[in-house]
Amino acid sequence: MTPPALVIAIDGPSGAGKGTVARTVAARLDYRHIDTGAMYRAVAWQARHEGVDLHDAAAVAAVARRAVLSLDPRIVIDGSDVTDAIRTPAIDEAAAIVAQHPPVRAALVERQRQYGAVGGVVMEGRDIGSVVFPCADVKVYLDAEPEERARRRSHDAAHAAGRGQESTARVAEALEARDEADRTRRVSPLRRADDAAYIDTTSLTIDEVVARVMALVEATRGREASVATRSAR
Ligand code: DC
């Protein structure tokens, strides 16, 4: 019997390891990996590119609704490949601003639900298990100590562009400020869904975190298979 195509939600703050873990789990399962942070970043990039005021919620939401966006594997918005361009301090800030606008979130959440509608996805973000897919088959909340998250972010090659010799302390400060904005924003703040498995990745390797997530996936598959067998009887 083909295993069911699950929706796997991975949430948590920056530098908790979501990206690498989500990508690896998706590759193991042959699922799609959707990085929803990249969606907010791409919209922020496009809004700036068009000269749209980032504080104008309706104008940015219009960009989010209208833009042609593809995520697999390069991030392309309205024909521009922004895979590298969205990993700069300027876009860190711009994305945090646009992510606070309810109509922007509504537009992107709708796209995210479409991507996940048929299952077979590992979706990472801040509100996937709490808002986008409250009924996700597997929900994981990854976290790590702030110093460790800043250390990882400052060593992350994908985020090297435009950062120059920025110190870990400076990265830590910026990260903490954005996390605080994510946690305290009115709409869909970063929070752990009550039924999400909490994994502190501070002293774990990527392989160890992946193994824990895969164990949750296998447990869910086992449960769903036995329900299917029972109801087929
Ligand atoms: O994960 P990231 O740093 O690439 O996310 C970029 C920004 O988008 C960050 O400010 C958090 C925000 N975000 C969000 O509000 N909801 C999501 N599902 C994903 C990201």
Residues whose N, C-alpha, C, O or C-beta is under 5 A from the ligand:
A	BS01	DC	S14 T36 G37 A38 Y40 D92 A95 A96 A99 E124 G125 R126 D127
